[in-house]
Amino acid sequence: MASYAVARLHHVEMGPDIVAYLEAIDATLAPFAGRFVIHGGDKEQLEGAWSGDLIVIGFPDRAAARAWYASPAYQAILPLRTRNSQGDVILIDGVGDDHRATDILSRQAVGPGVA
């Protein structure tokens, strides 16, 4: 099942470090079949108070996403981003084409945070 590295970044200080990070990240993704799905972009806010930029990188599975993040190549450039931005980063699995909202009811009890 596809898995995604999702980041919501804010307070990005665009400068030489971020430029170097952007110039290097694509090469770190290639060995793990990673690809950008969303990389910032023009937003249309419908609800809430959104700030920052959304980045989504797709991988064939969670193992590939983990391996990319832990890879020496990515770890070497990671400080270029973390020193110059704030945000949250997670790995999360996608769902199949036949997924329905109620499918989560069989996986977990309904509680806070379930959408």
Secondary structure, DSSP 4 states (H G I P E B T S, - for coil): --EEEEEEEES---SHHHHHHHHHHHHHHGGGT-EEEEES------SS---SEEEEEEESSHHHHHHHHHSHHHHHHHHHHHTS-EEEEEEEE---TT--TTHHHHHS---TT--
